[in-house]
């Protein structure tokens, strides 16, 4: 049997793996146990009652977290002319057209999020096999294929988080850093869960949100009491 590290044992102390905690309780416990030497990411996982193999049960969207993600997100933009200039002015890290397509096809992906103007999608479509599996393919449904390049870049830099349900019916994402204060994390968690609920597909039947948990990068997961996730709560 593998030996459990002392730090892991200590982090698990005082955590009941079978209890559903209120959001405020869970955030406090997760923050207290984020003791790594780096600023741990606070992650959320939502177990949904959907089967994403069916098109009418796909869950996908984007949410602008009110307090940002705490990450330095590198943004690439496929655009030409005035729109390329607009992207640079808005703070895009990489801007290009055919040249950027060639770079990505060569295996260099030095960015976290990808945006394109509609006229560039003929070119960007060639990168489907490269960007698709990484969840980076621009898509109008999540605002990454747009003529409003400045707004899209600023949203990506400021805290826009894309989400997409995995094969097992799980949606997960980072919703902040352990260094955030508790209120900021609670607001981000509520914004994320609200966005997922609003993205409920037409084919979803029965209980849509089955389970929600949060954790830090190196810490234990805590189940949340779903009733405490609404804005009213």
N, C-alpha and C positions, 0 to 999 in steps of 0.2 A: 504493500500500500504506500502511495506517495505521501511524504511528510508534508504537513500543512505548516506554512511559514508562521512564525510568531506574530508578525504584523497582521496576517489574515485572521488568526485566531482572535487577536485583540479587537479587530474591526467587527467581528461577528458577535462579540459580547454585548448583551443587552438587546439583541435583535431577535425577534420572534418570527421565524420564517413562515409561520402559518397565520399570523395576524395581518389584518388589513388596516393600515395606518391612515389617519387623516393626512391630507396633503401637508399641513403645517408640521405635524409630528415627523413625517417621513423626511421632509427637507432638512429639518434640524438634525436628525440622526445621520443622514447621508453626509451633510456638511461636517459634522463632528468626526466622522470616520474617514474623511478624505485627507489622509496624513502623508501622502506620497511627497517626494521632493519637488514635484512639479504641480502646476495648477490643474487638478483633475477636471475632466469634463463630466458634467451631470447629464446622464443619459436616461431617456424614457423608452419603454417598450410597451406597446399596446397589442394585446391578443384580440383579434377581431373575428367575428362570426361570419367570415366570408371564405369563398374558395376562388382565389384569383385566376384559376385556370379557365373560369367562365368570364367572358368579356363584360357581362352585366354585373359582375361582382368585383371589378377592379377598383381599388381605392388609390387615388393619386391626387396630389395637390401641392400647394406651397403656402407657407404662413410666414408673416413678418413678425418675429418675436419682439415684443415691446421693449425689451432690454438687451437685444442683440444676443449673439452667441458667445462672444468673448474670443472668437477665433479670428485670425487674420486670413480672410478668404481671398485667394488669388482668382481674379476673373479674367477670362479670355473672351474677346468679342470678334465675331466674324462680320466685318463691315467694310465698306469702301467710301471714299470721298468724304462728304460732310458728316456722314454718320460715323465714320472712323474717327474723325476729329472730335465729334461729340463724345464718343466713348472714352477717348484719351482724357478729355477735359473732365469727365465724370469720375476718373480714377481707375479705369480699367488697367490691368497689369500687362496684358498682351492684346494687341489689336492687329488684325491682318485679314487676308482674303486667300487667294491661291497659295501664297507663301506659307500661311499658317496651316492650311490643309496639308501641304507637303511635310511640314514639321511634325504634325500629329501622325500622319501616315508612317513617318519614320520611327515612331515609338516614343517621341518626346511629348509628354503631357505635363507641363509645368503649371497647372492651374487646377482649381477646385470646382469651378462653375463656368459654364459655357453659355454665351448668349449670341444670337445671330439676328440680323435683319431678314425679313421674309425673302428678299431677292437673293440672299446668299444660301438658301436652303438646298438649291440644286447642287452646289459645291459641298456643303456640309453633309448632305445625304451620303456622300461617299465614305464618311467616317462612321457610319452606323455600327459596323462591326467592332470598331475601336472604342467609341464613346458609349454605345448602347449598354454593354455589359457593366460599365462603370456608373451608369445612371446619370451620365453627363450630356446626353443628346438633347439639344435645344428642342423645346416643345411649346407651342402656343398656349396649351392648357395650363402651364405653370409660369407663363409670362416670360419665357426665355427666347421666344421668337416674337420680336416686336420692333416697331419703328421708334418707340419711345426708349431709345437706348440709354439715355442719361438716367431715367427713372429706374430701369432694370439694373443698371450697374450699381447705383446707390442703394437699392434694395438688397442686392446680393452682398454688398460690403457692410450694410447696416444690420443684417440679421435675418434675411430671408432664408428659410429652410424648406427644401423640397422633401416630400415624403412619398413613398410608394410601398404598397403592401408586398411582402415577400411570399414565396410559395406556401409557407406554413401559416399564412394569415397574420403575420406579425408586421407591425409598423414600428420602426425605431429611429431615433434621432438624438442628437445632442441639443440640449436646451439651455446651456449656460455653463458656467465654470464654478468650481467650489468656492472661489473668491467672491462670487456675487453674494449680496446680502439675501436673506431668506425671502423677503418680499419680492425681490426681482425674480428669483427662481420660481416662486409660486405663480407669479403673473405669467412667466414664460410657459410653465407647464399647462396652465389653464388655456392660454392662447393656442398651444399646440393641440391639446385634446379637443378644444372647440372646433378647430379647423378640420381635424379628422372626422369628427361627428358630422360636420356640415358636408363632408365629402362622401357620406354614406351613399352607396350605389343603389340603383333601383332594384337590383337582384338580391340584395341582402334581406334575409328573412330571420325572424326571431331576434335574439339578443345580439345587437351589433358589437358593442364593446364588452368582451367577456372578462378581461383582466388587464390591469395596468400596473406597471412597476417602475421604480426609478432606482438608480444606482450611480455611484461615481465610477471613474475608470477602473480603480483598483479595489473598490469596496463592494460589500454585499448588496444584493437587490432587496428592495422592500416593496411589498404589495400595497397598493393604494386603495382606500375606500372610495369607490367611484363616485359616491354621492357627494363627496367633498370637492369634486373637481369643477363644479359649475361656478360661474361668476357670482351667483347669488350666495353660494356657500362661503 
